[in-house]
Amino acid sequence: MQSAPPIGYTYMKYSSSKKKRKSNSCTLPVSFCPSPQVQDGYYSVLPPAGRLQVNKLACGRGLPLCEACFRFRQMASVEDQYQKAWQLCQEESQNDPDSEPYKSKYAAREIFEELKSRLSKQLDEDDVDDESSSFSEEGVDGVGLTRARMAAVMYHLGVIAVETEEFSTGEEYLNNSLIIVGDEDGISAGVSSAEVEEAQVVTAAILGDSDSLLSNSSKTASISPIAISPTTIALTISCHNQLGILWSNRGLYSTARHHLDRADALYIEYQQKSSKLPRSIHSLFSTCSEKGAEDKSGVPALEKLHTLTYYYLAQVYGHLGAPDRSAWYCHSTLQRQLASKDYDPLEWSINAATLSQFYQGKEKFRVARHLLASASKVLAGHEAEMNTAEAESEDAAHKQEKYNQCKADVARCWGRYCLVLLQVSCDRVLPDDSTQQAASQDQQGEDDSLDTQLEFLQLEVSDLESEVSGTTVQEFDEARQLFLAGLRWLTEARQHYTLEDHASDHVSITQEMSHLYKALAFFEPSEDRRCKMHKRRVDLLTVLIKELNPQYYLHVCRQIYYELAETYSAMMDNKLALLEGEQSRPTSQQTKKINTLATSSIQHFLHYLDSLKDKTTGEQPTTYPEDALRPALVAWFHLGCLWSKLITSEPVTKMQNVIQSLQNYKRIVEYCDRHPESQSVMAQELALSREMVQLLPLKVEQYRAMIH
């Protein structure tokens, strides 16, 4: 026998019947409804003070609560559970121990599973025949809201499954969520693992061909009005974004692209056909009666989802081998972040500076310069905020360190921009072809037209852009201005990336500084000043090589040995060119200088070749690795040239130098004869080496005859 309700409570008898409840009047205002509690088969309401006392007298016989009050109580309870699960996923999961990395997510999953069960029972009780109408604006606070919540819970369960690497389970939940919101066509636009044998999925991933598994295109598939209703649009797009991540993790990037394209199409369709404000996923679980506040939160939430779609598409197109499309989506992502003012300044600056490297590789220097200037502008604004903000000492130190690294990285990208622009300028100055120059001018016009499409209109960066050229240079003064800017930025970056703490970065930046001097030397008309620029390179690299242990930095040491050898050789050629211009016999001091440079070059080429020796035999490898094939053979070729350029008046020394030169040319010929596949790599040098192998023995005999 059921006990009587305690005195002082208002009750509604709970029934699992699917019959529609009788809506009796209830004088309890909705704004005063507390969360329900179940006691002995009744929903109980704890009486707060004040106005509720009047309602208690009016409802003293325990009249049933009205439908609005009943639903409000359920909403409040569901909201509490949702908020707890959300907190577990977003906040507490950050502190999970390494031994249980998914502890909080698993706890959140249990809560979402309970929510799913509760919402399922509620939908069964509602017994609605026309499900498609339940998402209309009129029904959004009734059954439509319950269905939307069910889809949202399915979505969250899918996200948790994906994040815990349970991809098949995640796919099932996400697809079920799409079915609830009426986007079955969006599922068929991709490929479901439930419809494809596992072996087919694996084969498609290996072959890089998932298009064969696609039933139709996501952009041509029809879009249901339910899927783009204000209540469901954010949820539908979120599901497709997550499915894009899921299929990317499986290595099927074409399928991922189709889901992300679907998300893009849904956003565009909603913007074209709906005049009402969207609701965010979180607002579906809010009991706030101020609907306008919910609407305001929905717009930025939807825009952020669309930005994420672009961000994921950028990565997917990169994997699909479409760098231009990937770069476009990267740029659009940065553009949308600026427009929404929803971004981390340091992360945005790094991404913009990194993207500039792609465009400078495409020789679209105006675009690259604009990206770098924008990165510097955003970074400067963040520095001003840091200087005015108050923070704890530890927090401030950490933020300062992150800022310093970001500033160094952006400066490094600026230095690379100047270096690449100088190097491309060198290449364009060499050919003297009017047709090619006209084509280059046409290309420049195309680049100018692209600039307006790839400009961040929110930022004023003309002052930063004016510091360096956005086009190739032709004169020394222009090259020098570009060189000085690049050297200043690389010096700033190197101050952060010290040799003690960041050896690899420090070495790379120093090499780039050396390359800047090399590029500037190309434009220098004076042989003497050109030689001094190469001397700067030697000074930079010599200090560096003394600090590096070849045992740990062998690859880097090889690079420096080779560059030092080439630099000494270039200095020797400059000295010889000066002698030819003077048309006089070299003095003993000049001879000594030239021989010293040639000997230094020989020594560093030999250092490089020694680093390639087999550690067991101590001999040169019978077959050079592919990445060292041409550098090694070219090193032997340079040695042949250098021995022949040594200046001496002694016939015996001359003969010995020619013999050394001959031996090096023979090495190239013999290696290429043993490895015919390498002949194409050394076509020009091999032809000259064969010629030298024929001529130098005659010269040796001449010197031998002179001696005897």
C-alpha positions in Angstrom: 0.0 0.0 0.0 1.4 3.3 -1.0 2.0 5.8 1.8 0.2 9.2 1.7 2.2 12.2 0.5 3.7 14.3 3.2 1.8 17.4 4.1 3.0 20.7 2.4 3.9 19.3 -1.0 2.3 19.6 -4.4 2.3 16.3 -6.4 1.6 14.9 -9.8 1.2 11.2 -10.1 3.8 9.7 -12.5 2.4 7.3 -15.1 4.3 5.4 -17.8 1.1 5.3 -20.0 1.4 6.7 -23.5 -2.0 8.4 -23.1 -1.8 12.2 -23.3 -1.8 13.8 -19.9 -4.8 15.8 -18.8 -3.6 19.4 -18.7 -5.1 20.7 -15.5 -4.5 24.3 -14.5 -1.6 24.9 -12.1 -1.1 28.2 -10.4 2.7 27.7 -9.9 4.6 30.2 -12.2 7.1 28.5 -14.5 9.8 30.9 -13.3 9.4 29.4 -9.8 9.5 25.7 -10.7 12.4 24.0 -9.0 13.9 20.7 -10.2 11.6 17.7 -9.7 12.2 14.9 -7.2 10.6 11.5 -7.3 9.2 10.2 -4.1 6.9 7.1 -3.8 5.6 7.4 -7.4 5.0 11.2 -7.2 6.9 14.2 -8.6 7.5 16.3 -5.6 8.2 20.0 -5.5 10.0 21.4 -2.5 8.2 24.6 -1.4 10.3 27.7 -1.5 9.3 30.7 0.6 7.1 33.5 -0.6 4.6 33.2 -3.4 4.7 29.4 -3.4 2.9 29.3 -0.1 -0.2 30.8 -1.8 0.1 28.1 -4.5 0.3 25.4 -1.8 -3.0 26.6 -0.4 -4.5 26.7 -3.9 -3.2 23.2 -4.7 -3.7 21.6 -1.3 -5.6 18.7 -2.7 -2.6 17.7 -4.9 -3.9 18.7 -8.3 -1.8 17.4 -11.2 0.8 19.9 -12.6 0.2 21.4 -16.0 2.2 20.1 -19.0 4.5 23.2 -19.1 5.5 22.8 -15.5 6.1 19.1 -15.9 8.3 19.6 -19.0 10.2 22.4 -17.3 11.1 20.2 -14.4 12.4 17.5 -16.7 14.4 20.1 -18.7 16.1 21.3 -15.5 17.1 17.8 -14.6 18.4 17.0 -18.0 20.3 20.3 -18.1 22.1 19.4 -14.9 23.2 16.0 -16.3 24.3 17.6 -19.6 26.3 20.3 -17.9 28.0 17.7 -15.7 28.9 15.5 -18.7 30.1 18.5 -20.6 32.3 19.6 -17.7 33.8 16.1 -17.5 34.7 16.2 -21.3 36.0 19.7 -21.5 37.6 20.5 -18.2 38.2 17.5 -15.9 39.5 15.4 -18.8 42.5 17.8 -19.0 43.6 16.5 -15.6 43.2 12.8 -16.2 46.3 10.7 -15.2 48.5 9.2 -17.8 47.5 5.7 -16.5 43.8 6.5 -17.2 43.8 9.1 -20.1 40.1 8.6 -20.8 38.8 8.4 -17.2 36.6 11.6 -17.4 35.4 10.9 -20.9 34.2 7.4 -19.9 32.4 9.0 -16.9 30.8 11.5 -19.3 29.8 8.7 -21.6 27.9 7.0 -18.8 26.0 10.2 -18.1 25.2 10.6 -21.8 24.0 7.0 -22.0 21.6 7.7 -19.1 20.4 10.8 -20.8 19.8 8.8 -24.0 17.7 6.3 -22.1 15.6 9.1 -20.4 15.0 10.9 -23.7 14.1 7.7 -25.4 11.4 7.0 -22.8 10.2 10.5 -23.1 9.8 10.2 -26.9 7.9 7.0 -26.5 5.5 8.7 -24.1 5.0 11.6 -26.5 3.8 9.2 -29.2 4.1 11.8 -32.0 3.0 10.6 -35.5 4.5 13.4 -37.6 8.2 13.5 -36.7 9.2 15.9 -39.5 7.0 18.7 -38.1 8.5 18.4 -34.6 11.5 20.6 -35.5 9.3 23.5 -36.5 9.7 26.8 -34.6 6.3 26.2 -33.0 7.3 22.8 -31.6 10.8 23.6 -30.6 9.9 23.7 -26.9 8.0 20.4 -27.0 8.6 17.1 -28.7 10.9 18.8 -31.3 13.3 19.9 -28.5 13.3 16.3 -27.1 14.3 14.9 -30.5 16.9 17.5 -31.0 18.3 16.7 -27.6 18.4 13.0 -28.4 20.4 13.8 -31.6 22.7 16.0 -29.5 23.3 13.2 -27.0 24.1 10.8 -29.9 26.5 13.4 -31.3 28.4 13.7 -28.0 28.6 9.9 -27.6 30.0 9.8 -31.1 32.6 12.5 -30.3 33.7 10.6 -27.2 34.0 7.4 -29.2 36.1 9.1 -31.8 38.3 10.7 -29.2 38.8 7.3 -27.4 39.6 5.7 -30.8 36.5 3.6 -31.0 35.8 4.7 -34.6 33.2 2.2 -35.6 31.1 3.1 -32.5 31.6 6.8 -33.1 30.5 6.4 -36.7 27.3 4.6 -35.7 26.4 7.3 -33.1 27.1 10.2 -35.5 25.1 8.6 -38.3 22.2 8.0 -35.9 22.3 11.6 -35.0 22.1 12.6 -38.6 19.1 10.3 -39.1 17.3 11.9 -36.2 17.8 15.4 -37.7 16.7 14.2 -41.1 20.1 14.2 -43.0 20.1 10.6 -44.3 21.2 11.9 -47.7 24.3 13.3 -46.0 25.2 9.9 -44.8 24.9 8.3 -48.2 27.1 11.0 -49.6 30.0 9.5 -47.7 30.6 5.8 -47.1 29.5 3.8 -44.1 31.7 1.1 -42.8 28.5 -0.9 -42.0 28.0 -1.1 -45.8 31.6 -1.8 -46.8 33.6 -4.9 -45.8 36.6 -4.1 -43.6 39.0 -5.5 -46.2 37.6 -3.0 -48.8 38.2 -0.1 -46.4 41.7 -1.2 -45.7 42.5 -1.7 -49.4 41.1 1.7 -50.3 43.3 3.3 -47.6 46.4 1.5 -48.9 45.7 2.5 -52.5 44.6 6.0 -51.6 41.4 5.6 -53.5 38.2 5.9 -51.4 36.3 7.5 -54.3 35.3 4.0 -55.4 33.4 3.6 -52.1 31.4 6.7 -52.5 27.7 6.4 -53.6 27.2 10.0 -54.7 28.4 13.5 -54.2 27.8 15.4 -51.0 27.2 18.6 -52.8 24.6 17.3 -55.2 22.7 15.2 -52.5 19.4 16.8 -51.6 19.1 18.7 -48.3 16.1 18.3 -46.1 14.5 21.4 -44.5 14.7 19.6 -41.2 18.5 19.3 -41.3 18.8 23.1 -41.8 16.2 24.2 -39.3 17.4 26.8 -36.8 17.2 24.1 -34.1 19.3 21.5 -35.9 21.7 23.3 -38.3 24.6 23.5 -35.8 24.1 19.9 -34.8 24.0 18.6 -38.4 27.2 20.5 -39.3 28.9 19.3 -36.2 28.2 15.7 -37.0 29.7 16.0 -40.5 32.7 17.8 -39.1 33.3 14.9 -36.7 32.8 12.3 -39.5 35.4 14.2 -41.5 37.8 13.8 -38.6 36.8 10.1 -38.2 37.5 9.2 -41.8 40.7 11.2 -41.8 41.9 9.1 -38.9 41.2 6.1 -41.0 43.3 7.5 -43.8 40.3 7.8 -46.2 40.7 11.4 -47.0 38.3 11.5 -50.0 35.5 10.2 -47.8 36.4 12.8 -45.1 36.3 15.5 -47.8 32.8 14.5 -48.8 31.5 14.9 -45.3 33.2 18.2 -44.9 31.9 19.4 -48.3 28.4 18.4 -47.0 28.9 20.5 -43.9 29.9 23.4 -46.2 26.8 22.9 -48.4 24.5 22.8 -45.3 25.9 26.1 -44.1 25.5 27.8 -47.4 21.9 26.4 -47.8 21.0 27.6 -44.3 22.3 31.1 -45.0 20.4 31.4 -48.3 17.0 30.0 -47.0 16.7 30.8 -43.4 16.1 34.2 -41.9 15.9 33.0 -38.3 18.7 32.8 -35.8 20.3 29.4 -35.2 20.5 27.6 -31.9 23.7 26.2 -30.6 23.9 22.7 -29.3 24.4 23.8 -25.7 21.3 26.0 -25.9 19.2 22.9 -26.4 19.9 22.0 -22.8 19.3 25.4 -21.4 16.2 26.2 -19.2 16.8 29.9 -19.7 13.5 31.6 -20.6 15.3 34.5 -22.3 15.2 33.1 -25.8 17.0 36.1 -27.2 20.1 35.3 -25.3 20.1 31.8 -26.8 19.7 33.1 -30.3 22.7 35.5 -29.8 24.9 32.6 -28.8 23.8 30.5 -31.8 25.2 32.8 -34.5 28.8 32.8 -33.3 28.6 29.1 -32.6 27.5 28.4 -36.1 30.2 30.6 -37.6 32.8 28.9 -35.5 31.6 25.5 -36.8 31.9 26.7 -40.4 35.4 28.0 -39.6 36.3 24.5 -38.3 34.9 23.0 -41.5 37.4 25.1 -43.5 40.2 24.2 -41.1 39.6 20.5 -41.6 39.2 20.8 -45.3 42.6 22.5 -45.5 44.2 19.5 -43.8 42.3 17.0 -45.9 43.2 18.7 -49.2 46.8 18.7 -48.1 46.7 14.9 -47.7 44.9 14.5 -51.0 47.8 16.2 -52.8 46.0 19.5 -53.6 48.2 22.1 -51.9 46.6 25.1 -53.7 43.1 24.1 -52.4 44.6 23.4 -49.0 46.3 26.9 -48.9 43.0 28.6 -49.9 41.1 26.9 -47.1 44.0 27.9 -44.7 43.7 31.5 -45.8 39.9 31.4 -45.5 40.2 30.0 -42.0 42.5 32.8 -40.9 40.2 35.3 -42.6 37.1 34.0 -40.7 39.0 34.0 -37.4 39.9 37.6 -37.9 36.3 38.6 -38.8 34.9 36.8 -35.7 37.7 38.0 -33.4 37.8 34.4 -32.1 41.4 33.3 -32.2 44.6 32.9 -30.3 46.9 35.7 -31.4 50.1 33.6 -31.1 48.6 30.7 -33.0 47.1 32.9 -35.6 50.4 34.7 -36.2 52.3 31.4 -36.6 49.7 30.0 -39.0 49.8 33.1 -41.1 53.6 33.2 -41.2 53.7 29.4 -42.1 51.2 29.9 -44.9 53.4 32.6 -46.3 56.1 30.0 -46.9 53.8 28.2 -49.3 53.0 31.3 -51.4 56.7 32.3 -51.6 57.4 28.8 -52.8 54.9 29.6 -55.6 56.7 32.9 -56.1 53.6 34.8 -55.1 55.6 37.2 -53.1 53.0 39.9 -52.6 50.6 37.4 -50.9 53.5 36.0 -48.8 54.5 39.5 -47.7 50.9 40.4 -46.8 50.6 37.3 -44.7 53.9 38.0 -42.9 52.9 41.6 -42.3 49.6 40.5 -40.9 51.3 38.1 -38.6 53.6 40.8 -37.3 50.6 43.2 -36.8 48.6 40.7 -34.8 51.7 39.8 -32.8 52.4 43.5 -32.0 48.8 43.9 -30.8 49.2 40.9 -28.5 52.5 42.3 -27.1 50.6 45.5 -26.2 48.0 43.5 -24.3 50.6 41.6 -22.5 52.3 44.7 -21.3 49.0 46.1 -19.8 47.6 42.9 -18.4 48.2 41.9 -14.8 49.1 38.3 -14.2 50.8 36.1 -11.6 54.6 35.9 -12.0 54.6 32.3 -13.1 51.8 32.7 -15.6 53.4 35.9 -16.9 56.8 34.1 -17.4 55.1 31.2 -19.3 53.2 33.6 -21.5 56.3 35.7 -22.2 58.3 32.6 -23.2 55.5 31.5 -25.7 55.4 35.0 -27.1 59.2 35.2 -27.5 59.2 31.9 -29.4 56.4 33.0 -31.6 58.1 36.3 -32.3 61.3 34.5 -33.2 59.4 32.1 -35.6 57.7 35.0 -37.4 61.1 36.8 -37.7 62.6 33.6 -39.1 59.8 33.4 -41.7 60.5 37.1 -42.6 64.2 36.2 -43.1 63.3 33.2 -45.3 61.1 35.4 -47.4 63.9 37.8 -48.1 66.3 35.0 -48.8 63.9 33.2 -51.3 63.1 36.5 -53.0 66.8 37.2 -53.4 67.4 33.7 -54.8 64.6 33.9 -57.3 65.8 37.4 -58.3 69.2 35.8 -59.1 67.6 33.2 -61.3 65.5 35.7 -63.2 68.5 38.0 -63.8 70.5 35.3 -65.5 68.4 34.6 -68.7 68.4 37.3 -71.3 65.3 36.3 -73.2 62.7 39.0 -74.0 59.9 36.4 -74.4 60.6 35.0 -70.9 60.7 38.5 -69.5 57.3 39.3 -71.1 55.9 36.0 -69.6 57.2 37.0 -66.2 55.5 40.4 -66.5 52.2 38.7 -67.4 52.6 36.4 -64.4 53.2 39.4 -62.2 49.9 40.9 -63.4 48.1 37.7 -62.4 49.7 37.8 -59.0 48.5 41.4 -58.5 45.0 40.4 -59.3 45.2 37.7 -56.7 46.3 40.0 -53.9 42.9 41.6 -53.4 41.3 38.2 -53.0 43.8 37.1 -50.4 44.0 40.3 -48.3 43.0 40.7 -44.7 40.9 43.8 -44.9 40.6 44.0 -41.1 44.3 44.8 -40.7 46.2 47.9 -41.8 49.7 46.6 -42.7 50.9 48.9 -45.5 53.6 50.3 -43.3 55.0 46.9 -42.6 54.8 45.8 -46.3 56.7 48.9 -47.4 59.8 47.8 -45.5 60.6 45.1 -48.1 59.9 44.5 -51.8 57.0 42.4 -53.0 58.6 41.7 -56.4 62.0 40.4 -57.6 64.9 42.9 -57.6 67.4 43.6 -60.4 69.9 46.1 -59.0 72.4 45.9 -56.2 70.8 48.7 -54.1 67.4 46.9 -54.2 69.1 43.6 -53.3 71.1 45.2 -50.5 67.9 46.6 -48.9 66.3 43.2 -49.0 69.5 41.6 -47.7 69.7 44.0 -44.7 66.0 43.3 -43.7 66.5 39.6 -44.0 69.7 39.6 -42.0 68.1 41.7 -39.2 65.2 39.3 -38.9 67.4 36.2 -38.9 69.7 37.8 -36.3 66.6 38.4 -34.1 65.5 34.8 -34.5 69.0 33.4 -33.7 69.1 35.3 -30.5 66.2 33.2 -29.3 67.3 29.9 -30.8 70.7 29.7 -29.2 73.2 27.0 -29.9 73.1 25.7 -26.3 69.3 25.3 -26.2 68.2 24.9 -29.8 71.2 23.6 -31.7 69.4 22.4 -34.9 67.4 25.7 -35.3 70.5 27.7 -34.5 72.5 25.9 -37.2 69.7 26.2 -39.8 69.3 30.0 -39.2 73.1 30.5 -39.4 73.1 28.6 -42.8 70.3 30.9 -44.0 72.3 33.9 -43.0 75.2 32.5 -45.1 72.9 32.0 -48.0 71.8 35.7 -47.8 75.4 36.8 -48.2 75.8 34.4 -51.1 72.7 35.9 -52.9 73.8 39.4 -52.3 77.3 38.6 -53.7 75.6 37.7 -57.0 74.5 41.4 -57.4 77.8 42.9 -56.2 79.8 44.2 -59.3 83.1 44.5 -57.4 85.1 41.3 -57.3 86.9 42.5 -54.2 83.7 43.3 -52.2 82.2 40.0 -53.4 85.1 38.1 -52.0 84.6 39.9 -48.6 81.0 38.8 -48.6 82.1 35.2 -49.0 84.6 35.8 -46.2 81.6 36.7 -43.9 80.1 33.3 -44.9 83.3 31.5 -43.9 83.4 33.3 -40.6 79.8 32.3 -39.8 80.2 28.7 -40.7 83.7 28.1 -39.2 82.5 29.2 -35.8 79.6 26.9 -36.1 81.5 23.8 -37.2 83.9 24.1 -34.3 81.0 23.8 -31.9 79.3 20.7 -33.4 80.2 17.2 -32.7 80.0 15.1 -35.9 79.0 12.1 -33.9 75.6 13.7 -33.0 75.2 16.2 -35.9 76.8 14.3 -38.8 74.2 15.4 -41.4 74.6 19.0 -40.4 78.4 18.8 -40.4 78.3 17.4 -43.9 76.2 20.3 -45.1 78.6 22.8 -43.5 81.7 21.0 -44.9 80.3 21.2 -48.4 79.2 24.8 -48.1 82.6 25.9 -46.7 84.3 24.1 -49.6 82.1 25.8 -52.2 82.7 29.2 -50.5 86.5 28.9 -50.5 86.3 27.8 -54.1 84.2 30.9 -55.0 86.7 33.1 -53.2 89.5 31.6 -55.1 87.7 32.2 -58.4 87.2 35.8 -57.4 90.9 36.2 -56.8 91.7 34.6 -60.1 89.3 36.9 -61.9 91.0 39.9 -60.3 94.4 38.6 -61.6 93.0 38.2 -65.1 91.7 41.7 -65.1 95.1 43.1 -64.1 96.8 41.1 -66.9 99.9 40.8 -64.8 101.9 38.0 -63.2 100.6 37.3 -59.6 102.8 38.4 -56.8 104.0 35.9 -54.2 101.4 37.2 -51.8 98.6 36.8 -54.3 99.8 33.3 -55.2 99.9 32.3 -51.6 96.4 33.6 -51.0 95.0 31.8 -54.0 96.7 28.5 -53.1 95.5 28.9 -49.5 91.9 29.3 -50.7 92.2 26.3 -53.0 93.8 24.1 -50.4 91.0 25.1 -47.9 88.4 24.2 -50.4 90.1 20.8 -51.1 90.3 20.0 -47.4 86.6 20.7 -46.8 85.6 18.6 -49.8 87.7 15.8 -48.4 86.1 16.2 -45.0 82.7 15.8 -46.6 83.8 12.7 -48.6 85.5 11.2 -45.5 82.2 11.5 -43.6 80.7 9.1 -46.3 83.2 6.4 -45.8 82.1 2.9 -44.7 82.9 2.7 -40.9 84.0 -1.0 -41.2 86.3 -0.7 -44.2 87.3 2.9 -44.0 86.8 3.2 -47.8 84.4 5.1 -49.9 81.1 3.1 -50.4 80.8 1.1 -53.6 77.4 2.7 -54.1 76.5 6.1 -52.8 73.0 6.5 -51.2 70.6 8.4 -53.4 70.7 11.6 -51.4 74.5 11.7 -51.5 75.1 10.5 -55.1 75.3 13.8 -56.9 76.9 15.8 -54.0 79.7 13.2 -53.7 80.4 13.0 -57.5 80.3 16.8 -57.8 82.8 16.9 -54.9 85.2 14.7 -56.8 84.7 16.9 -59.9 85.5 20.0 -57.9 88.6 18.3 -56.5 89.8 17.7 -60.1 89.3 21.3 -60.9 91.0 22.7 -57.7 94.2 20.6 -58.1 94.7 22.0 -61.5 94.3 25.6 -60.4 97.0 25.5 -57.8 99.8 28.0 -58.8 103.4 26.8 -58.7 106.6 27.3 -60.7 108.1 23.9 -59.9 107.5 21.3 -62.7 107.5 18.4 -60.3 104.8 20.0 -58.2 102.8 20.9 -61.3 103.0 17.3 -62.5 101.9 16.0 -59.1 98.9 18.4 -59.1 97.9 17.2 -62.5 98.1 13.6 -61.4 95.9 14.4 -58.4 93.4 16.1 -60.8 93.5 13.1 -63.1 92.7 10.7 -60.3 89.7 12.6 -59.2 88.3 12.7 -62.8 88.9 9.0 -63.1 86.9 8.3 -60.0 83.8 10.0 -61.6 84.2 8.1 -64.9 84.8 4.7 -63.2 81.9 5.1 -60.8 79.5 6.1 -63.6 80.7 3.2 -65.8 79.9 0.8 -62.9 76.6 2.5 -62.2 75.1 3.5 -65.6 71.9 4.8 -63.8 74.0 7.6 -62.3 75.1 9.0 -65.7 71.9 11.0 -66.1 72.6 12.7 -62.8 76.1 13.8 -63.9 75.6 14.3 -67.6 77.5 17.5 -68.1 80.2 16.9 -65.5 80.7 13.3 -66.8 81.3 14.6 -70.3 84.0 17.0 -69.1 85.5 14.3 -66.9 85.9 11.9 -69.8 87.6 14.7 -71.8 90.0 15.4 -68.9 90.8 11.7 -68.6 91.9 11.8 -72.2 93.9 15.0 -72.1 95.6 15.1 -68.7 97.8 12.0 -69.3 99.4 13.9 -72.2 100.1 16.8 -69.9 101.6 14.6 -67.3 104.0 13.2 -69.9 105.0 16.7 -71.0 105.9 17.6 -67.4 107.7 14.4 -67.0 109.8 15.1 -70.1 110.6 18.6 -68.8 111.8 17.1 -65.5 114.1 14.6 -67.2 
